[in-house]
Amino acid sequence: MTGLVASLLPRAIRAATEGGVFFLHGDDEYRKSAAAKFLVERHADAATSDFNLDRLHGSEVTVEQLASIIATPPMMAEWRVVHLREAEALAASPRARKVVLQAAQSSPPGLVLILQGTVPARSKARFYKDLRRVATAVEFKPVPADGVPAWLVAWARQDAGVELELEAAQQLAGAVGTDLGVLTQEVRKLAEMVGDGPVDTDAVRRGGIRIPRQDRWAWFDLVGGRRIREAVEGLPILLQQGETAIGLVISLSVHLLRLGVAVEGGARALQEVLPPWQRFAARKLVAQARLWNRAELVSAIRGLRRLDQLLKASAIDDEVLVEEWLHGLVVRRRDSAGAA
């Protein structure tokens, strides 16, 4: 777990050393569980865990049990750790809410209370607002789909001690999906199969994973690298595999905006805007950025905005619209070269 903590968990979790009450919420179950595990391992004394570590579920624990456990001081250890999953189940009970909020407002000495849950969509319950105010609250939003391969590479290197090549991570995400829990399991299986060597694209194939004929991340690199002909050829394959034109446009906009940052501010500026787990990819993006100038990127991004509007309103085939935008990149470059 130490590798994951070093760079892939939020700072508020990494810095937690003094106990207290933590409210871990959001839709990313994998990272939320990893954060809870880290907090437990950091505070719980393995030698006395039978006395000082309680694992509860909000849907099962009674208010009386919860209040008693929270009020019990640690025995022969510095901390008493209470990890309560399904914290949202407490929201319906005024008494349970009171017990938890009182503990958060005035934490008993030696208590580490970890509340792990999911706030219901569009919920306006005051309980969650109060928890965010008085506890150390961290929301775990899903890693954006376009960032999943880079996250997986960083996780493999730092948490699992496995060298996972970016292209292999892209193939895995394209084949398996973006569920981090499933992906990390697949990487562990491949690492066991490979042994001491890196997990590369050949390992993914030998592992029996069905690889898409065109993965979306490699396609973004084709566009970023101005290999437009290849991008046009790969477009129908992506759409046949289930990608949507609007989804491609959104992700491609992010990709080109990052190239724009590199054009304007160089590698250092790009490093600053990339999530920690994607910074190793800065070199590749900087290399792509050298193939563009500011005017070309501004024009391309404006074109993507217009393309997004057309995809939502026009009766023209999505593939035709995206292909037209791709060909437009070539035309505008020729016009720019001619003007120069």
C-alpha positions as a printed Julia matrix, in Angstrom:
340×3 Matrix{Float64}:
   0.0     0.0     0.0
   2.88    2.39    0.54
   3.38    3.09   -3.16
  -0.25    4.0    -3.7
  -0.16    6.28   -0.69
   2.94    8.04   -1.93
   1.3     9.63   -4.93
  -2.15    8.3    -5.73
  -4.11    9.08   -2.57
  -5.32   12.58   -1.67
  -3.01   14.71    0.44
  -5.51   14.88    3.31
  -5.29   11.1     3.66
  -1.51   10.89    3.29
  -1.06   13.57    5.96
  -3.38   11.95    8.51
  -1.35   11.06   11.59
  -3.38   12.44   14.5
  -6.54   10.34   14.38
  -9.97   11.95   14.31
 -13.01   11.36   12.13
 -12.75   10.79    8.38
 -15.62   10.86    5.9
 -14.66    9.04    2.69
 -17.32    9.32    0.01
 -17.69    9.33   -3.76
 -18.24    6.86   -6.58
 -14.71    5.49   -6.91
 -15.03    2.44   -4.69
 -11.49    1.2    -5.32
  -9.63    4.34   -4.23
 -12.1     4.95   -1.41
 -11.42    1.49   -0.02
  -7.67    1.98   -0.53
  -7.82    5.2     1.51
  -9.73    3.47    4.31
  -7.22    0.62    4.32
  -4.35    3.09    4.54
  -5.91    4.9     7.5
  -6.49    1.6     9.28
  -2.94    0.41    8.66
  -1.42    3.73    9.71
  -3.23    3.9    13.07
  -4.08    0.32   14.1
  -1.53   -1.54   16.23
  -1.32   -5.03   14.75
  -0.42   -6.53   18.12
  -3.6    -5.25   19.79
  -5.99   -5.12   16.83
  -8.29   -7.69   18.4
  -9.07   -5.1    21.07
  -8.73   -1.85   19.17
 -10.0    -2.41   15.62
 -13.72   -2.59   14.87
 -15.12   -3.14   11.38
 -18.8    -2.23   11.12
 -21.55   -1.73    8.54
 -24.0     1.12    8.88
 -26.88   -1.1     7.78
 -26.18   -3.59   10.58
 -24.88   -1.72   13.64
 -27.33   -0.36   16.23
 -27.05    3.15   17.6
 -26.25    1.77   21.02
 -23.44   -0.41   19.67
 -21.99    2.46   17.67
 -22.08    4.87   20.6
 -20.47    2.31   22.92
 -17.68    1.47   20.49
 -16.89    5.13   19.78
 -16.78    5.91   23.5
 -14.48    2.99   24.36
 -10.86    4.15   24.77
  -7.96    2.23   23.2
  -6.55   -0.67   25.19
  -2.76   -0.95   25.43
  -2.37    1.09   22.24
  -2.42    4.71   21.09
  -5.47    4.44   18.84
  -8.83    2.76   18.7
  -9.79    2.4    15.03
 -13.41    2.1    13.92
 -14.0     1.5    10.22
 -17.67    1.84    9.33
 -18.78    1.05    5.78
 -22.21    2.04    4.38
 -22.15    5.27    6.35
 -25.13    6.5     4.33
 -27.3     4.03    6.26
 -26.87    6.24    9.35
 -28.49    9.24    7.69
 -32.02    8.0     8.35
 -31.55    7.83   12.15
 -31.46   11.11   14.1
 -29.78    9.36   17.03
 -27.09    7.81   14.84
 -26.45   11.15   13.16
 -26.06   12.78   16.56
 -23.57   10.16   17.77
 -21.41   10.53   14.67
 -21.51   14.32   14.5
 -20.68   14.66   18.18
 -17.67   12.4    17.7
 -16.56   14.49   14.72
 -17.02   17.8    16.53
 -15.24   16.67   19.68
 -13.3    13.54   18.91
 -12.59   11.38   21.99
  -8.86   10.95   22.69
  -7.36    8.03   20.8
 -10.25    7.62   18.34
  -9.92    7.05   14.61
 -13.39    6.83   13.09
 -13.45    6.1     9.34
 -16.85    6.6     7.74
 -16.92    5.11    4.25
 -20.04    5.63    2.17
 -21.78    6.93   -0.91
 -23.87   10.07   -0.8
 -27.1     9.41   -2.74
 -27.38   11.3    -6.01
 -28.92   14.76   -5.61
 -29.16   14.29   -1.85
 -29.6    17.5     0.12
 -29.5    15.83    3.52
 -27.96   18.09    6.14
 -26.1    15.11    7.63
 -23.64   15.01    4.75
 -23.11   18.77    4.77
 -22.42   18.68    8.5
 -20.02   15.75    8.11
 -18.07   17.56    5.41
 -17.79   20.55    7.75
 -16.66   18.84   10.96
 -14.81   15.73    9.72
 -11.86   15.27    7.39
 -13.99   14.74    4.3
 -12.55   13.47    1.03
 -14.56   12.82   -2.12
 -13.29   10.11   -4.44
 -14.5    10.93   -7.92
 -13.79    8.32  -10.59
 -10.51    8.76  -12.44
 -11.44   10.25  -15.84
 -11.54    7.56  -18.51
  -8.71    9.17  -20.43
  -6.52    9.12  -17.34
  -7.09    5.48  -16.43
  -4.14    3.94  -18.38
  -1.67    6.42  -16.89
  -3.13    5.86  -13.42
  -2.76    2.13  -13.89
   0.9     2.5   -14.93
   1.62    4.56  -11.82
  -0.27    2.15   -9.57
   1.55   -0.87  -11.01
   4.98    0.71  -10.51
   4.45    2.21   -7.07
   1.97   -0.08   -5.35
   2.47   -3.47   -6.99
   6.16   -3.17   -7.92
   5.35   -4.03  -11.54
   6.61   -2.27  -14.67
   3.52   -1.85  -16.85
   4.04   -0.29  -20.27
   1.62    2.5   -21.18
   0.52    0.81  -24.41
  -0.27   -2.36  -22.46
  -2.3    -0.33  -19.95
  -4.2     1.27  -22.82
  -4.97   -2.12  -24.3
  -6.13   -3.41  -20.93
  -8.44   -0.46  -20.36
  -9.8    -0.76  -23.89
 -10.51   -4.46  -23.42
 -11.58   -4.64  -19.77
 -13.06   -1.19  -19.11
 -12.14    1.5   -16.62
 -13.07   -0.18  -13.31
  -9.86    0.24  -11.29
 -10.52   -2.79   -9.11
 -10.88   -5.09  -12.12
  -7.87   -3.56  -13.9
  -5.55   -3.92  -10.92
  -6.54   -7.57  -10.6
  -5.74   -8.15  -14.27
  -2.33   -6.49  -13.9
  -1.5    -8.7   -10.92
  -2.42  -11.8   -12.95
  -0.27  -10.69  -15.88
   2.64   -9.81  -13.57
   2.49  -13.29  -12.05
   2.52  -14.78  -15.54
   5.46  -12.64  -16.7
   7.58  -13.01  -13.57
  10.39  -10.48  -13.31
   9.89   -8.84  -16.7
   7.66   -5.89  -17.65
   4.01   -6.3   -18.53
   3.95   -5.25  -22.17
   1.54   -5.6   -25.07
   2.83   -9.1   -25.8
   2.02  -10.13  -22.21
  -1.49   -8.77  -22.59
  -1.98  -10.89  -25.72
  -0.49  -13.99  -24.11
  -2.78  -13.44  -21.13
  -5.75  -14.15  -23.4
  -7.2   -10.65  -23.15
  -9.08   -9.62  -26.26
  -7.43   -6.43  -27.46
  -9.41   -3.84  -29.44
  -8.24   -3.4   -33.02
  -7.96    0.34  -32.36
  -7.61    1.63  -28.82
  -8.86    5.13  -28.14
  -5.68    6.41  -26.45
  -3.46    5.4   -29.36
  -5.95    7.16  -31.62
  -5.61   10.42  -29.65
  -1.85   10.1   -30.09
  -2.34    9.73  -33.84
  -4.23   13.02  -33.93
  -1.78   14.7   -31.55
   1.1    13.45  -33.69
  -0.64   14.81  -36.81
  -0.85   11.34  -38.34
  -4.23   12.27  -39.73
  -4.48    9.63  -42.42
  -4.03    6.87  -39.85
  -6.52    8.59  -37.54
  -9.1     8.68  -40.36
  -8.54    4.97  -40.98
  -8.92    4.15  -37.29
 -12.06    6.22  -36.74
 -14.63    3.72  -38.13
 -12.98    0.93  -36.15
 -13.38    2.9   -32.92
 -17.03    3.6   -33.66
 -17.67   -0.05  -34.53
 -16.14   -1.04  -31.19
 -18.74    1.04  -29.35
 -17.02    4.39  -28.9
 -19.26    7.41  -29.38
 -18.29   10.39  -31.5
 -19.22   12.79  -28.69
 -17.06   10.86  -26.23
 -14.12   10.99  -28.63
 -14.57   14.73  -29.14
 -14.62   15.42  -25.39
 -11.48   13.37  -24.76
  -9.71   14.76  -27.81
 -10.45   18.3   -26.6
  -8.65   17.51  -23.33
  -5.73   16.05  -25.26
  -5.35   19.11  -27.49
  -5.75   21.51  -24.56
  -2.81   19.79  -22.89
  -0.79   20.22  -26.07
  -1.76   23.88  -25.92
  -0.38   24.17  -22.4
   2.89   22.66  -23.61
   3.03   25.06  -26.59
   2.45   28.06  -24.33
   4.44   27.12  -21.23
   6.63   24.15  -22.08
   7.16   20.93  -20.16
   7.08   22.54  -16.72
   3.66   24.13  -17.29
   2.33   20.82  -18.6
   3.64   18.96  -15.54
   1.74   21.37  -13.3
  -1.66   20.73  -14.92
  -1.33   16.96  -15.24
  -2.55   14.72  -12.41
   0.38   13.17  -10.52
  -0.11    9.76  -12.11
   0.03   11.23  -15.65
   3.15   13.35  -15.35
   5.39   10.63  -16.7
   3.52   11.04  -20.05
   4.53   14.71  -20.32
   7.49   13.92  -22.56
   5.25   12.29  -25.16
   2.8    15.21  -25.07
   5.6    17.77  -25.38
   6.89   15.93  -28.44
   3.43   16.1   -30.0
   3.09   19.77  -29.09
   6.16   20.59  -31.19
   4.13   19.64  -34.26
   1.59   22.41  -33.61
   1.56   26.16  -33.22
  -0.81   28.21  -31.1
  -3.06   29.27  -33.98
  -3.47   25.7   -35.19
  -4.47   24.42  -31.77
  -6.91   27.28  -31.19
  -8.52   26.56  -34.57
  -8.64   22.8   -33.9
 -10.23   23.22  -30.46
 -12.79   25.69  -31.77
 -13.56   23.19  -34.5
 -14.13   20.51  -31.87
 -16.59   22.77  -30.08
 -18.53   23.26  -33.31
 -18.28   19.53  -34.02
 -19.79   18.76  -30.61
 -22.76   21.0   -31.42
 -23.23   19.37  -34.83
 -23.08   15.87  -33.4
 -25.9    16.75  -31.0
 -28.11   18.53  -33.53
 -27.26   17.45  -37.08
 -28.73   14.52  -39.01
 -25.39   13.96  -40.76
 -23.64   10.69  -39.88
 -21.3    11.05  -36.89
 -18.39    9.4   -38.69
 -18.68   11.83  -41.58
 -18.64   14.84  -39.24
 -15.58   13.67  -37.31
 -13.77   12.73  -40.5
 -14.49   16.18  -41.92
 -12.9    17.77  -38.84
  -9.83   15.54  -39.23
  -9.42   16.43  -42.9
  -9.83   20.08  -41.92
  -6.63   19.84  -39.86
  -4.71   18.97  -43.02
  -6.36   21.7   -45.08
  -5.71   24.39  -42.47
  -2.05   23.36  -42.19
  -1.66   23.62  -45.97
  -3.33   27.02  -45.99
  -1.08   28.18  -43.16
   2.03   26.94  -44.98
   0.94   28.64  -48.18
   0.35   31.94  -46.42
   3.8    31.76  -44.87
